[in-house]
Amino acid sequence: MNIHSILNDYTEIKECSYKGEHYSVRDNGAVLRHAREGKRIRKDDNTWTFGKPNENTGYMGIGTERVHRIVAFAFLGEPPTPQHIVDHIDTNRRNNRPQNLRWLTKLENALNNPITRKKIEDLCGSIEAFVNDPSIIQKFVDDNPNYEWMRTVTPEEAKASYERLCAWAETKNNEKSLGGAIGEWIYTPYGREEKKSPFEREQHNINVTLEQIGNMISIDSHTDSLTESLTPNAMQRYWRTPTEFPLCPSEVGDRPLTTYLNNLKKGAVITKNQYATHFIDDFASCNDNRLVIITHADDEIKKFSMITITFEDGKYVHEGTTFFEEQGAQKALTLAQGLKWEGEDGIDDYC
């Protein structure tokens, strides 16, 4: 499947005006910016595109504008208020299909972030306690200037936002589509340039979803990169939901990665958490002291993944990236080993 066929895989087109520009928008997330009457034609005018990924944010853009906002305006309509932001439901900033986008308030965005939600629970006792009386968050706001806007949250707004997110989560759980429960587990890609493998250099703009508890206001935020898992000796990097790693060795030994490699078997469960269980499809040991494992889950939209395991400071560190198609995961495994991919491009190369 090439980029042309992917661009033309759609069923509906809508027109919209966004920031003084006329766009045609397809329901696969592609946009066409029309040339301005009486002005010179720009590079990306009159051409269907998914946009180009921003290396810092991972969002797809056309010119200086973000594609997801254009798609949202075309298919979802204007935001209820100027303060609403566009949320990618499956957390993939390249997936700009209309059904993957929604308008959220700042509060809804905060409650949808498992890290900030946990912080609220720790401070208030429960989310319900905060919803009933948002004023109890004041001490936290005093110590964290980035949360200043929460001073103005009313009980009515808190309750409405919480109920809306709960209703969405219940609907998605019942439908088993596009996302999942509030706080759905995700992978995010690698950060530091010098640590990127051939796969990472090619794929580093895919699924860029980093969050920072220091700034709930923006969806462009970052989270602490390394966290403890539910398994002794196992750590998670850029991996939000606490996860079990059943095959992680309980004893390290002299050759830690070899010990882990000996535990791997196709079809075995490699990760488990409250949202999904992943099974091993294939794996390899790389020359740069990494294990790479491709997996699948039965009930996920992005059901395929590649997990990378390293051994750092006496712990096994797990990272990963998700894919729509098995071909995307197989390509990732091939490139991670420094081999040349001979297959065609798939949808994961463009979304």
C-alpha positions as CSV (number, residue, x, y, z in Angstrom):
1,M,0.0,0.0,0.0
2,N,1.6,3.3,-1.1
3,I,0.9,6.9,0.1
4,H,-1.4,7.6,-2.9
5,S,-3.7,4.7,-2.2
6,I,-3.8,5.6,1.5
7,L,-4.6,9.2,0.8
8,N,-7.5,8.1,-1.4
9,D,-8.9,5.6,1.1
10,Y,-11.8,7.7,2.3
11,T,-15.6,8.0,2.2
12,E,-16.5,11.7,2.9
13,I,-15.1,15.1,2.2
14,K,-16.0,18.3,4.0
15,E,-15.1,21.9,3.4
16,C,-14.1,24.4,6.1
17,S,-12.6,27.8,6.6
18,Y,-9.9,27.9,9.2
19,K,-7.9,31.0,10.1
20,G,-8.8,32.7,6.8
21,E,-7.9,29.6,4.7
22,H,-10.2,27.4,2.7
23,Y,-9.6,23.6,3.2
24,S,-11.1,20.4,1.9
25,V,-10.9,17.7,4.5
26,R,-11.3,13.9,4.1
27,D,-12.5,11.5,6.8
28,N,-9.1,9.7,6.7
29,G,-7.4,12.9,8.1
30,A,-6.0,14.2,4.8
31,V,-6.4,17.9,4.0
32,L,-6.1,20.0,0.9
33,R,-5.4,23.7,1.3
34,H,-6.8,25.8,-1.6
35,A,-4.7,28.4,-3.2
36,R,-5.6,32.0,-2.3
37,E,-7.4,33.9,-5.1
38,G,-5.1,36.4,-6.7
39,K,-2.0,35.3,-4.8
40,R,0.9,33.1,-5.6
41,I,0.5,29.4,-5.2
42,R,2.4,28.1,-2.2
43,K,4.3,24.8,-2.0
44,D,1.5,22.8,-0.3
45,D,-1.5,24.4,-2.0
46,N,-4.0,22.3,-4.0
47,T,-2.4,19.0,-2.8
48,W,-3.9,16.3,-0.7
49,T,-1.6,15.6,2.3
50,F,-1.7,14.1,5.8
51,G,0.7,16.9,6.7
52,K,4.3,16.8,7.8
53,P,5.3,15.8,11.4
54,N,6.7,18.4,13.7
55,E,9.9,17.0,15.2
56,N,9.3,18.6,18.6
57,T,5.6,17.9,19.1
58,G,4.8,15.0,16.8
59,Y,1.7,16.8,15.5
60,M,1.1,16.8,11.7
61,G,1.2,20.2,10.1
62,I,0.5,22.1,6.9
63,G,2.3,25.4,6.7
64,T,2.2,26.8,10.2
65,E,-1.2,25.1,11.1
66,R,-1.8,21.8,12.8
67,V,-3.8,19.3,10.7
68,H,-5.8,17.9,13.7
69,R,-7.4,21.3,14.4
70,I,-8.4,21.7,10.7
71,V,-10.0,18.2,10.7
72,A,-11.8,19.0,14.0
73,F,-13.2,22.2,12.6
74,A,-14.4,20.5,9.5
75,F,-16.0,17.4,11.1
76,L,-16.7,18.4,14.7
77,G,-17.5,22.0,14.1
78,E,-16.2,25.0,16.0
79,P,-15.2,24.4,19.7
80,P,-17.8,25.2,22.3
81,T,-15.4,27.8,23.7
82,P,-12.1,29.3,22.6
83,Q,-10.5,27.5,25.6
84,H,-11.3,24.0,24.3
85,I,-8.5,21.9,22.8
86,V,-8.4,19.0,20.4
87,D,-7.7,15.6,22.0
88,H,-6.4,12.5,20.1
89,I,-8.5,9.8,21.7
90,D,-6.0,7.0,20.9
91,T,-3.1,9.3,21.9
92,N,-1.5,9.0,18.4
93,R,-0.8,12.5,17.2
94,R,-0.6,11.3,13.6
95,N,-4.1,9.7,13.6
96,N,-6.2,12.7,12.6
97,R,-9.3,10.7,11.5
98,P,-12.4,12.6,12.8
99,Q,-13.5,9.7,15.0
100,N,-10.2,9.9,16.8
101,L,-10.6,13.6,17.7
102,R,-12.8,15.4,20.3
103,W,-13.0,18.8,21.9
104,L,-12.0,18.8,25.6
105,T,-11.9,21.5,28.2
106,K,-8.7,22.1,30.3
107,L,-10.4,20.3,33.2
108,E,-11.4,17.3,31.1
109,N,-7.9,17.1,29.7
110,A,-6.5,17.1,33.2
111,L,-8.9,14.4,34.5
112,N,-8.1,12.3,31.4
113,N,-4.4,12.4,32.3
114,P,-3.7,9.4,34.7
115,I,-0.7,11.2,36.3
116,T,-2.6,14.3,37.1
117,R,-5.7,12.4,38.1
118,K,-3.5,10.3,40.6
119,K,-2.1,13.6,42.0
120,I,-5.7,14.9,42.5
121,E,-6.7,11.6,44.2
122,D,-3.7,11.7,46.5
123,L,-4.4,15.3,47.5
124,C,-8.2,15.1,47.7
125,G,-8.8,11.5,48.7
126,S,-10.7,10.7,45.5
127,I,-11.7,12.3,42.2
128,E,-15.3,12.4,43.4
129,A,-14.2,14.5,46.4
130,F,-12.6,17.0,44.1
131,V,-15.6,17.0,41.8
132,N,-17.9,17.8,44.7
133,D,-15.6,20.5,46.1
134,P,-12.9,21.7,43.7
135,S,-11.8,24.3,46.3
136,I,-9.9,21.5,48.2
137,I,-7.2,21.6,45.5
138,Q,-6.1,25.1,46.6
139,K,-3.0,24.0,48.5
140,F,-1.8,22.0,45.4
141,V,-2.4,25.1,43.2
142,D,-0.4,27.3,45.6
143,D,2.6,25.0,45.2
144,N,2.2,24.5,41.4
145,P,1.7,27.8,39.5
146,N,0.9,25.9,36.3
147,Y,-2.4,24.9,37.9
148,E,-3.5,28.4,38.6
149,W,-6.5,28.1,36.3
150,M,-8.0,25.4,38.6
151,R,-8.8,28.1,41.2
152,T,-11.8,29.1,39.0
153,V,-13.2,25.6,38.6
154,T,-16.8,25.4,39.9
155,P,-18.5,22.3,41.3
156,E,-20.8,22.4,38.3
157,E,-18.0,22.4,35.8
158,A,-16.1,19.7,37.6
159,K,-19.2,17.5,37.8
160,A,-20.1,18.0,34.1
161,S,-16.6,17.3,32.9
162,Y,-16.2,14.2,35.0
163,E,-19.6,12.8,34.0
164,R,-18.8,13.4,30.3
165,L,-15.5,11.6,30.5
166,C,-17.0,8.7,32.4
167,A,-19.8,8.4,29.8
168,W,-17.3,8.4,27.0
169,A,-15.2,5.7,28.7
170,E,-18.2,3.5,29.3
171,T,-19.3,3.8,25.7
172,K,-15.9,3.0,24.4
173,N,-15.5,0.0,26.7
174,N,-18.8,-1.4,25.4
175,E,-18.0,-0.8,21.8
176,K,-14.3,-1.9,22.1
177,S,-13.4,0.9,19.7
178,L,-10.9,3.8,19.4
179,G,-9.3,4.0,22.7
180,G,-10.7,2.6,25.9
181,A,-11.3,3.6,29.4
182,I,-10.1,6.9,30.9
183,G,-6.4,6.6,31.4
184,E,-5.9,4.0,28.6
185,W,-2.4,2.6,28.6
186,I,-0.1,3.8,25.8
187,Y,3.4,3.6,24.5
188,T,5.4,6.7,23.5
189,P,8.6,6.7,21.5
190,Y,12.2,7.3,22.5
191,G,13.6,10.7,23.3
192,R,17.3,11.4,23.1
193,E,18.7,11.6,19.6
194,E,22.0,9.9,20.4
195,K,20.2,6.8,21.6
196,K,18.1,6.2,18.5
197,S,18.4,3.0,16.6
198,P,17.9,2.8,12.8
199,F,14.2,2.1,13.5
200,E,13.9,5.0,15.9
201,R,15.5,7.5,13.5
202,E,13.0,6.5,10.9
203,Q,10.0,6.3,13.2
204,H,10.8,9.0,15.9
205,N,7.9,11.2,14.8
206,I,5.3,8.4,15.1
207,N,3.1,8.3,18.2
208,V,4.8,11.3,19.9
209,T,2.8,11.6,23.1
210,L,4.8,13.0,26.0
211,E,3.1,14.5,29.0
212,Q,4.4,16.7,31.9
213,I,2.6,16.9,35.1
214,G,4.0,20.4,35.5
215,N,1.6,21.6,32.8
216,M,-1.9,20.2,32.6
217,I,-3.1,23.0,30.5
218,S,-1.3,21.8,27.3
219,I,-1.6,18.5,25.5
220,D,2.0,19.2,24.3
221,S,3.3,18.2,27.8
222,H,5.9,15.7,29.0
223,T,5.8,13.0,31.7
224,D,8.6,11.6,33.8
225,S,10.3,9.1,31.4
226,L,11.1,6.2,33.8
227,T,8.6,4.7,36.3
228,E,8.3,1.5,38.3
229,S,6.2,-1.3,36.9
230,L,4.1,-3.9,38.8
231,T,7.0,-6.5,38.5
232,P,10.2,-6.5,40.5
233,N,13.3,-5.7,38.5
234,A,11.2,-4.1,35.7
235,M,10.9,-0.5,34.9
236,Q,8.8,1.4,32.3
237,R,9.9,4.3,30.1
238,Y,7.4,6.5,28.4
239,W,4.7,4.0,29.5
240,R,1.8,5.5,31.5
241,T,-0.2,2.6,33.0
242,P,1.4,0.3,35.6
243,T,2.1,-3.0,33.9
244,E,3.1,-6.5,34.7
245,F,6.0,-8.2,32.8
246,P,5.5,-11.9,33.6
247,L,8.7,-13.0,31.8
248,C,11.0,-10.5,33.5
249,P,13.7,-12.5,35.4
250,S,13.5,-12.3,39.1
251,E,17.2,-12.8,39.4
252,V,19.6,-10.9,37.2
253,G,22.7,-13.1,36.8
254,D,25.9,-12.3,34.9
255,R,24.3,-11.8,31.5
256,P,21.0,-10.0,32.2
257,L,19.7,-9.7,28.7
258,T,20.5,-13.3,27.9
259,T,18.6,-14.4,31.0
260,Y,15.6,-12.5,29.8
261,L,16.0,-13.8,26.2
262,N,15.9,-17.4,27.5
263,N,12.5,-16.7,29.0
264,L,10.9,-15.5,25.7
265,K,8.7,-17.8,23.7
266,K,6.3,-17.1,20.9
267,G,2.7,-17.0,22.1
268,A,3.7,-16.2,25.7
269,V,2.2,-13.3,27.6
270,I,4.8,-10.5,27.7
271,T,2.7,-7.6,29.3
272,K,-0.5,-7.4,31.3
273,N,-2.3,-4.4,32.8
274,Q,-5.9,-3.3,33.4
275,Y,-6.5,-2.5,29.8
276,A,-4.8,-5.2,27.7
277,T,-2.7,-8.4,27.6
278,H,0.0,-8.7,24.9
279,F,1.3,-11.9,23.4
280,I,4.7,-12.5,21.8
281,D,4.7,-12.8,18.0
282,D,8.5,-12.6,17.4
283,F,11.7,-11.4,19.0
284,A,15.4,-10.8,18.5
285,S,18.6,-9.8,20.3
286,C,20.3,-6.8,18.8
287,N,24.0,-5.9,18.7
288,D,23.5,-2.7,20.7
289,N,22.5,-4.6,23.9
290,R,18.8,-4.6,23.4
291,L,16.0,-7.1,23.0
292,V,13.2,-6.3,20.6
293,I,9.9,-8.1,20.8
294,I,6.8,-7.7,18.6
295,T,3.5,-8.5,20.1
296,H,-0.2,-8.4,19.6
297,A,-3.3,-7.8,21.8
298,D,-6.7,-9.2,20.9
299,D,-9.0,-6.3,21.6
300,E,-7.1,-3.2,20.7
301,I,-7.4,-0.8,17.7
302,K,-3.6,-0.5,17.6
303,K,-3.2,-4.2,18.5
304,F,0.5,-4.6,17.4
305,S,3.5,-3.3,19.2
306,M,7.3,-3.5,19.5
307,I,8.8,-3.6,23.0
308,T,12.5,-2.8,23.5
309,I,14.2,-4.1,26.6
310,T,17.5,-2.8,27.9
311,F,19.3,-3.3,31.2
312,E,20.2,-0.1,33.1
313,D,21.4,0.4,36.6
314,G,20.4,-3.1,37.7
315,K,16.9,-3.0,36.2
316,Y,15.2,-4.2,33.1
317,V,13.8,-1.1,31.3
318,H,10.8,-1.6,28.9
319,E,9.8,0.8,26.1
320,G,7.5,0.4,23.2
321,T,5.6,1.7,20.2
322,T,2.2,0.6,18.9
323,F,1.0,-0.1,15.3
324,F,-2.2,-0.5,13.4
325,E,-0.9,-3.4,11.2
326,E,1.3,-6.4,11.8
327,Q,3.4,-5.2,8.8
328,G,4.3,-2.1,10.8
329,A,5.5,-4.2,13.7
330,Q,7.5,-6.5,11.4
331,K,9.1,-3.5,9.7
332,A,10.0,-2.1,13.2
333,L,11.6,-5.4,14.2
334,T,13.6,-5.6,10.9
335,L,14.9,-2.1,11.2
336,A,15.7,-2.5,14.9
337,Q,18.2,-5.2,13.9
338,G,19.9,-3.0,11.4
339,L,18.4,-4.9,8.5
340,K,16.9,-3.5,5.3
341,W,13.1,-3.6,5.0
342,E,12.1,-5.1,1.6
343,G,8.3,-4.8,2.1
344,E,6.0,-2.1,1.1
345,D,5.0,0.9,3.2
346,G,1.9,0.5,5.3
347,I,-0.6,2.7,7.1
348,D,1.7,3.0,10.1
349,D,4.2,4.9,8.0
350,Y,1.7,7.7,7.5
351,C,-0.5,7.8,10.6
